[in-house]
Amino acid sequence: MAETDDLINNETADRGSEGLHNDIASQRATISRIVGKLEGKIHDTMDWKKCFSEHPYAAIGVAVGTGFVASMLLKKKPRQKLAYTVIDRAQRFVHRLL
């Protein structure tokens, strides 16, 4: 009788550990699926090439604005002279094109 009780207890313990292993495997699969979805969302959000291809004029505007601000900050000339310099250079560029 004791042997039968031990056998029943061992089978229950084995089923319990199998159930635990199945639960762990299920949770791992769920976590992997969620992480995969998050990676996709992050990649789509941070994909600058896609953003530029969807909004090319906005991208050009941002680039021009950034360049202008950087040139304003990096030049050592006073702002008024810088404005005239920019206008003068633009006029020279247009004259070269014509």
C-alpha positions in Angstrom: 0.0 0.0 0.0 2.8 2.4 0.8 4.4 1.7 -2.6 1.1 2.6 -4.3 0.9 5.9 -2.4 4.5 6.7 -3.3 3.8 5.8 -7.0 0.7 8.1 -7.0 2.6 10.9 -5.3 5.4 10.6 -7.8 3.0 10.7 -10.8 1.3 13.8 -9.3 4.6 15.4 -8.8 5.7 14.5 -12.4 2.4 15.9 -13.8 2.9 19.0 -11.6 6.4 19.6 -12.9 5.3 18.9 -16.5 2.5 21.4 -16.0 5.0 23.9 -14.6 7.3 23.3 -17.6 4.4 23.8 -20.0 3.4 27.0 -18.2 7.0 28.3 -18.4 7.2 27.4 -22.1 3.8 29.2 -22.7 5.0 32.3 -20.9 8.3 32.3 -22.9 6.4 32.1 -26.1 4.1 35.0 -25.0 7.0 37.1 -23.9 8.9 36.4 -27.2 5.8 37.4 -29.2 5.4 40.6 -27.2 9.1 41.5 -27.6 8.9 40.9 -31.3 5.9 43.2 -31.7 7.7 45.9 -29.6 10.8 45.5 -31.8 8.7 46.1 -34.9 7.0 49.1 -33.4 10.3 50.6 -32.3 11.9 49.9 -35.7 9.0 51.6 -37.5 9.1 54.6 -35.2 12.9 55.1 -35.5 13.2 54.3 -39.2 14.3 57.7 -40.5 14.5 56.5 -44.1 10.8 55.6 -44.1 9.9 59.0 -42.5 11.9 60.8 -45.2 10.3 58.8 -48.0 6.8 59.6 -46.6 7.5 63.3 -46.0 10.3 64.4 -48.3 9.5 68.1 -48.3 9.3 68.3 -44.5 12.7 66.5 -44.4 14.2 69.0 -46.8 12.8 71.8 -44.7 14.2 70.4 -41.5 17.6 70.0 -43.2 17.7 73.5 -44.5 16.5 75.0 -41.2 19.1 73.0 -39.3 21.8 74.1 -41.7 20.8 77.8 -41.4 20.7 77.7 -37.6 24.1 75.9 -37.5 25.6 78.5 -39.8 24.2 81.3 -37.7 25.7 79.8 -34.5 29.1 78.9 -36.0 29.8 82.2 -37.7 31.7 84.8 -35.8 30.2 87.7 -37.7 27.5 89.9 -36.3 24.0 88.8 -37.3 23.3 91.8 -39.5 26.5 91.2 -41.5 25.7 87.5 -41.6 22.3 88.2 -43.2 23.9 90.4 -45.9 26.5 87.7 -46.4 23.9 85.0 -46.9 21.9 87.3 -49.3 25.1 88.1 -51.2 26.1 84.5 -51.5 22.6 83.6 -52.7 22.7 86.3 -55.3 26.1 85.1 -56.6 24.8 81.5 -56.8 21.8 82.7 -58.8 24.0 84.7 -61.2 26.2 81.6 -61.7 23.1 79.6 -62.6 21.9 82.1 -65.1 
